[in-house]
Amino acid sequence: MDNEERRIETRLQEQITIFIEMMPLDDQSQPTVVICNSIDLSANGLQVQLDDPVQIGTILRLCVDFHDNEDPIYLIGEVKWTTEKNNQHYVGFELYDAENSNIIDWKHLIASKLSINPEN
């Protein structure tokens, strides 16, 4: 089954800037921040395009910067699937209701965008 067929939520086709805190494989290096763009968004997940692969099952901290929103939104997401096309890695995150995340703000923002643009 392909990733498109597994979607049960309405998705917004919107490109926004996302900062992903990548944890090192060893305990001695510092985390790095990767800047990427979203492909699509939903209340419980998002898809991004990256230059490098990410392992399925990895849980990462995300910072989403909507251009029309004052404050960034911090989220925690698990990599649920990846695919490679033309040397680019497409990664699907499932978002969690986690401590120190702004998941409620995220859900409200996505709901408001869907009500403004119901054709998405």
C-alpha positions as CSV (number, residue, x, y, z in Angstrom):
1,M,0.0,0.0,0.0
2,D,1.5,3.3,-0.9
3,N,1.7,6.3,1.5
4,E,-1.1,8.2,-0.3
5,E,-3.5,5.4,0.3
6,R,-3.0,5.4,4.0
7,R,-4.1,9.0,4.6
8,I,-7.3,9.4,6.5
9,E,-7.0,13.1,7.3
10,T,-7.5,16.1,5.1
11,R,-4.1,17.5,4.1
12,L,-3.0,21.0,3.3
13,Q,-0.6,21.3,0.4
14,E,1.5,24.0,1.9
15,Q,5.2,24.7,1.8
16,I,6.5,26.0,5.2
17,T,9.9,26.1,6.8
18,I,10.6,23.4,9.3
19,F,13.6,23.0,11.5
20,I,14.4,19.5,12.6
21,E,16.7,18.7,15.5
22,M,18.7,15.7,14.4
23,M,20.3,13.7,17.2
24,P,23.8,12.3,16.6
25,L,24.3,8.5,16.4
26,D,27.1,8.8,19.0
27,D,26.7,10.3,22.5
28,Q,29.6,12.6,22.0
29,S,28.4,14.9,19.2
30,Q,26.0,17.8,19.5
31,P,22.6,17.7,17.8
32,T,22.4,19.5,14.5
33,V,19.5,21.4,13.0
34,V,18.3,20.7,9.5
35,I,16.2,23.2,7.6
36,C,13.7,21.8,5.2
37,N,10.3,22.5,3.6
38,S,7.0,20.8,4.1
39,I,5.2,19.0,1.3
40,D,1.9,18.7,3.1
41,L,0.4,19.1,6.6
42,S,-2.4,17.6,8.7
43,A,-3.6,17.9,12.3
44,N,-1.6,14.7,13.2
45,G,1.3,14.7,10.7
46,L,3.4,16.3,8.1
47,Q,5.6,15.3,5.1
48,V,8.9,17.0,4.5
49,Q,11.6,16.8,1.8
50,L,15.2,16.3,3.1
51,D,18.6,15.9,1.4
52,D,19.6,13.0,3.7
53,P,17.8,9.9,4.9
54,V,16.3,9.5,8.3
55,Q,15.6,6.1,10.0
56,I,12.0,5.0,10.4
57,G,11.0,5.0,14.1
58,T,13.2,8.0,15.0
59,I,11.5,10.5,17.2
60,L,12.6,14.1,16.6
61,R,11.8,17.6,17.8
62,L,10.4,19.9,15.0
63,C,10.1,23.6,14.9
64,V,7.5,25.0,12.4
65,D,7.7,28.5,11.1
66,F,4.5,29.7,9.5
67,H,5.3,33.0,7.8
68,D,2.0,34.5,8.9
69,N,2.3,33.3,12.5
70,E,4.2,35.3,15.1
71,D,5.6,32.4,17.1
72,P,7.2,29.2,15.9
73,I,5.3,26.0,16.8
74,Y,7.4,23.2,18.5
75,L,6.3,19.6,17.9
76,I,7.5,16.1,18.5
77,G,7.2,13.7,15.6
78,E,8.0,10.1,14.8
79,V,9.3,9.1,11.3
80,K,6.7,6.7,10.1
81,W,7.8,6.3,6.5
82,T,10.5,7.4,4.0
83,T,10.9,7.2,0.3
84,E,13.6,8.4,-2.0
85,K,13.1,10.0,-5.4
86,N,15.6,11.9,-7.5
87,N,18.2,12.0,-4.7
88,Q,15.7,13.6,-2.3
89,H,14.2,11.9,0.8
90,Y,10.5,12.3,1.5
91,V,9.7,11.7,5.2
92,G,6.3,11.3,6.8
93,F,6.0,12.3,10.5
94,E,3.3,11.4,12.9
95,L,2.9,14.1,15.5
96,Y,2.6,13.3,19.2
97,D,0.9,15.0,22.1
98,A,4.1,15.4,24.1
99,E,5.3,17.4,26.9
100,N,7.0,20.7,25.8
101,S,5.2,20.6,22.4
102,N,2.6,23.0,21.0
103,I,0.5,20.3,19.5
104,I,-2.8,22.0,20.5
105,D,-1.7,25.2,18.9
106,W,-0.8,23.2,15.8
107,K,-4.2,21.5,15.6
108,H,-6.0,24.8,16.0
109,L,-3.9,26.4,13.3
110,I,-4.4,23.5,10.8
111,A,-8.2,23.5,11.6
112,S,-8.4,27.3,10.9
113,K,-6.4,26.9,7.6
114,L,-8.7,24.1,6.5
115,S,-11.8,26.2,7.2
116,I,-10.4,29.0,5.2
117,N,-9.3,26.7,2.3
118,P,-11.7,23.8,2.3
119,E,-10.6,22.6,-1.1
120,N,-7.3,21.3,0.3
